[in-house]
Amino acid sequence: MEKKRSLGVNFIFNMMRTMMGVIIPLITFPYSSRVLGPEALGKVDYAQANMTYFTLLQAFGIGGYAIREGARIRDDRKKMDEFASDMLSINLMTSALAYVLFFAALAIPKLAGYRTLMLLFSSTIILSAIGVEWLFTIYEEYQYITIRSFVMQIISVVLLFTCVKSENDYMIYALTLVISSVGSNVMNFIRARKYVKFKLRLSKKLRIHLKPMSYIFLLDVASAVYLVMDRSMLGYITG
C-alpha cells in the first residue's frame, strides 16, 4: 500500500513540475518580449542557445546514465558513495573541458557583443555539475525537486516583474533565467550529503563509465542540434 501511495505522490509532484514548466513561461514571456523588445530578447536567446553546446559537453550524458545505474545500487551506501563520487569526478572534468572550449570560443569576433551575456550563462556549467540532479531522481525526491523548482521560479518571476523595466535590463532578464534553471544547485549539493559522501576520484576505473555515457551524449547532441542550431546559425549570420 505504501509503495502505491508513494508512486501516486511522485506522479502528482512530477505532474505539478511539468505544469509549472508550461504555465510560468506563459506568464513571463509576454511581459519580457514587450519590455525588452526583439533586439534585446534576441541577444539573450542567442547567447543562451550558444551556451547549450557547452552545457551539453558538461553534462556528457551523465544524468541519464547515473539514474539508470544508480537506481540499481541505491540501497547499498558504500557502492552509492563510490558511484556518486565517480559521477561527480567525471562531471567536474567535463565541466573543466567545457570551460576551456567556452573561453576559446569567446575569442570569435562574431561573439564580441555577447561575451558578457555568455559569461553570465556560463555559471550554469559549474552549477549544473554540483547540482547532482540525478541523485535526487535516483532516490525519488520528487517533492523536494518540485518545491525547490517552484521557489526558484517564483523568485525569478518576482525579479523579472520588479527589475526588468526596459530593453537595457536584458542582463537582469538573463539572470532570472539562470536562477530559475540552476539557482538552487548549491543547496542541492549540500542536501546530497544526506544520501552519499563525495570523494573526488582520479583513476582508470572511471573509464568504464565513459562508453555508455558517450552513447547518451551523442543522442543529446543530436537533439540539441535539431532544437537550437537554427538559432545559433541565424544569430551568427545576422551578426
N, C-alpha and C positions, 0 to 999 in steps of 0.2 A: 504493500500500500504506500509506504514511504517513498519507494522508487518512483511509483506512478505520480505521486504528488510532486516530487522533485522535477520530474520531466515536464509536468504541467506548468510549474512555476518558471522553469527555464524557457519554455516555449513563450510564455507571456512576456517575460523580460526581453527575449530576443525580438518579439514582435513589436514591443514598445520602442526598442532601439531602432529598428527598421523604420518605423513610422516617424520617429524624430528626424531621421536622416532625410525623409521626404518633406516633412512639414516645415522644418527650420529654414531650408533654402527658399521655400515658397514665401516665407515671411520676409527674409532678409534681401533676397535678390532684387525685387522691385525697388526697394529703397536704395540699395548700393548702386544699382545701374542708373537710377535717376540722379543721385547726388554726385557720383563720381564721373558719369559720362562715359562714352565709348572709349576715349583715348586712355584715360587713367585705368579704367577697368580692363582694357586690353593689355596694358603694361603688366598688371598683376597676373592676369591669366597666362600671358606669355612666359613670364618668369616662373610661375608655378608649373606650367607644362614642361619647361626645360628641366626643372628640378626633379621631375618624375623619373628621368633616366638614372639619376644618381641615387635616388631613394630605392629604385629597383635593385641597383647593384648592392646597396647597403643591405637590403632585405635578403637577397640571394636565395629566395625560396625557403628561408629558414622557418618562417611561420607555419606553412603547411606541413613541412617535414617534421618539425618539433611537435606539433599537435598529434600527428599520426603516430609517431614513435613514442612520445611521452605518455600518451594515454595507456599504453601497454604496461608501463612500469611505474605509474604514478603512486601506487601503494607501497613501493619499495623506496624508502627515503634515501638510502645510500646510493642506489642506482640513479635516482632522480637528481641527487646532488651532482653526481658526475656528469649526467646527461645535460642538465641545465647549465653547468659550467662550460661544457663543450660548446653548447649553442651560443652562449654569451661570448665566449672567446672568439668563435668564428665570426660572430656578428660584429664585434669590435674591429676585427681585422678587415672585414668587408667595408665597414664604415670608414676606416682609415684610407683604404684604397679609393673609396668613393670621394673622399675629401681631396685626395691628391689629384684625381681627374677633374674634380669640380674647380679647384683653383687654377688648373691648367686651362680649363675652358673659359675662365673669366678673362683670359688674355685675348680671346677672339674679339676683334674690333666691333663686330655687329652686336655684341652683348654689352658694350660700354654703357649704354643708357639703362641697363637693367641690373648692373652689378650690386647696387645697394639692396634692391629687392631680392635678388638671388641669395645674397649673404644672409638676409633675414630668413628666407625659406630653408637655407642650408642647416638651420638649427634642427630641422626635422630629422636629419640624418642621425645625429647622436641621440636625440630624444627618442626616436623610434627604436634604436638599439637597446637603450637602457630601460625602455618601457616594457620589455618582455611580455607583450600582449598574449603571446601563445601560451604562457604559463597559466594565465587565468582562464583561458579556454580549456586547457587540459583538466583543471580542477573545477570546471563548470561554475566559475564565479560570475555568472551572468547578471546577478543582482548588482554586484559591485561595478561591473563593466557598464551596465545601463545607467546607474545612478551617477557614476563618475562622468560618463559621456554627457548626461543631461546637465550636470552642474557646469561643465566646461562650455557647453553650447550656450547656456543661459548667460554666462559671463561674457562670451564673445558677442552675443546679441546685444547685451547692455552696452558694451564698449562701442559697438557699431552705431547704435542709435544716439549715443551721448557724445561720441568723439569724432565721428565721421560726418563733417558738415559741408565739405566742398571737395572738388576734384584734387586739391592739394593734400588731402588726407588719405591718399591711397596707401601710404606706408602703414597707417593705423589699421586700415582695412585688411592689409596683408597680415598684420599681427593678429587680428581676430581670427583669421583662417588658421594660423599656426596654433593658437590657443585652443580652438575648437577641435583640432585633429590630434595634437600631441601635448596639450597643455598639462595634462595630469600624469605624464610619464615618469617624472621624478618620484611622485607619490607611488606609482606602480612599483618602481624599483625597491622602495622601502618596504612596501607591503609584501613583496615577493619573498622576503625572508621568513614569512610565516610558513612557507612551503619548502623552500630549498636554501642551501647555503652555497653561495657562489665562490668559486676559486678560479682565477684565470689560469688556463692551461695551454701550454705550447708544446705539443708532442705530435709524433707521427700518427697517433691514433685518431687525430682529428680528421685525417684523410678519408676514413671510412664513411663519414657523413657527406663528403663533398659531391660524390657522384649522384646520389638520389636527389640532393638539393639542386644540383645543376639542371636536372630534368624539369623540376618545378619552376626554376628560374627562367628557363627558356620559354615555358608556357606563359609566364608572367610578362616576359619581354614581348612576345607575340601579341598579347592582349593590349599592352601599353602602346605598341606601335600603331595598332588599329585605332586606339582611342585618342591619343594625343599627338601623333606625328603630323596631322594636318595643321594643328595649332602652331606647332614649332616651325613648320615649313612656311606657313603664311607670315608668321612674325619675322622670320629671317629674310624672306623675300621682300617684304614691305619695309623692313628696317624699323 
